[in-house]
Amino acid sequence: MAGQGGPTYFRKYSTVTGYFLQNDAETDAKSFDYTAVNFGLKAFSNTLDDVETRWQMFEEQLRNLNALDGPNVQYKILFLGRHGQGVHNVAEAQYGTSAWDCKWSLLETDGTLSWADAHLTAVGVSQVEKVHDFWAAQFIDQKMPAPQSYYTSPLDRCLMTAQVTFSELELLAEQPFVPTVKELLRETNGLHTCDRRSSKTYIRTHYPNYIIESSLTENDKLWSADLREPDSALDARLTLLLDDIFESDQNTWISFTSHSGAIAGLLRVVGHRPFPLVTGSVIPVLVKAELVKGIRPGRKVKEGEPAPECREE
């Protein structure tokens, strides 16, 4: 970004550690249950009184960080939520990842299951209902602030996950659940038909209260039937997403509803350690964005990759 005739700047992203258990190397992602430990928020060194909860204290510290570090630094707390179980997750588990990647993911159905723009299963809906209940309890028990802004992938499993999670929560009138559908927040793209989105008309018809960004085309022009998006391209795309949101959204408490691959990419972009999420899970990440003079260091973006060949086992 640059002003007319002025210097060029870019945003440098980093994770602020020390607040959440998920930052710590000794926290095992496979067994971690964020609902059992207050989203992973750590206790503060000073003693809590009868009024303040950990989240109220965190809110105050976050407000202070944004007030003290000057206009060129922003802090936002991002709640990265993975969708509930989708039909494609069931199919991959049924056939195995190797067969899924080389054959079944390239199709739309096996005659029984259909996974083009995969929808949530009944199990997936149940998972997300539990996420809804956890958020509701956090508001009451922990006096935790709700997100101020909501963003979601345009794929149906995320659109539905966001709706089930947030639409029935008791939110402030000035901060309603009105999510924005962001093309750049979608899953690793290409080859897999589960990651080919439906039309803009479909989204508008089934989710009429959602804001659809103007750049989202009627039909999916980004999905490729021949090549899978590599991590380097995914990370570059997600960097653009963060640039857009940190530039245009002045809110501090942000919800993203997305996918395992995209969330892994976001964690890489902000320098968070790898932390795989099971379906229907959420990870909070405190992100620092600093405006730095100059041009963002280049990164090599690899070409897309074709589907692997199936091998007999």
Summary of the structure (lengths in Angstrom):
residues: 313
radius of gyration: 19.9
end to end distance: 51.7
largest distance: 63.7
contacts: 940
relative contact order: 0.22
helix: 36%
strand: 17%
